């Protein structure tokens, strides 16, 4: 089945996913870094998904 979300929303979600993956990979490789932004973005996504259920 086709995804019912509008194309721009799908693109934005994909872009956020790429950013999360790249940031997580960089932090893992460096072994240190500020996780606050990554945590905040993931928390915002979680809260947004909870609001839709």
C-alpha positions as CSV (number, residue, x, y, z in Angstrom):
1,X,0.0,0.0,0.0
2,X,1.1,3.5,-0.7
3,X,2.0,5.8,2.2
4,X,-1.0,8.2,2.8
5,X,1.2,11.1,4.0
6,X,1.8,14.0,1.7
7,X,5.0,13.9,-0.2
8,X,6.5,16.9,1.6
9,X,5.9,15.3,5.0
10,X,7.5,12.1,3.8
11,X,10.5,14.1,2.6
12,X,10.8,15.9,5.9
13,X,10.6,12.7,7.9
14,X,13.2,11.1,5.7
15,X,15.5,14.1,6.2
16,X,15.1,14.0,9.9
17,X,15.9,10.3,9.9
18,X,19.1,10.9,7.9
19,X,20.1,13.6,10.3
20,X,19.5,11.3,13.3
21,X,21.4,8.5,11.7
22,X,24.4,10.8,10.7
23,X,24.5,12.5,14.1
24,X,24.3,9.2,16.0
25,X,27.0,7.7,13.9
26,X,29.3,10.7,14.4
27,X,28.8,10.7,18.1
28,X,29.5,6.9,18.3
29,X,32.7,7.3,16.2
30,X,34.0,10.2,18.2
31,X,33.1,8.6,21.5
32,X,32.0,11.8,23.0
33,X,29.7,14.8,22.2
34,X,26.6,16.6,23.2
35,X,23.6,14.4,23.0
36,X,21.1,17.1,24.1
37,X,19.9,18.0,20.6
38,X,19.6,14.4,19.5
39,X,17.6,13.6,22.6
40,X,15.4,16.6,22.1
41,X,14.6,15.7,18.5
42,X,13.8,12.1,19.4
43,X,11.6,13.2,22.3
44,X,9.7,15.6,20.0
45,X,9.1,12.8,17.5
46,X,8.0,10.5,20.3
47,X,5.5,13.1,21.6
48,X,4.2,13.9,18.2
49,X,3.6,10.2,17.5
50,X,1.9,9.7,20.9
51,X,-0.5,12.7,20.1
52,X,-1.6,10.9,16.9
53,X,-2.6,7.6,18.6
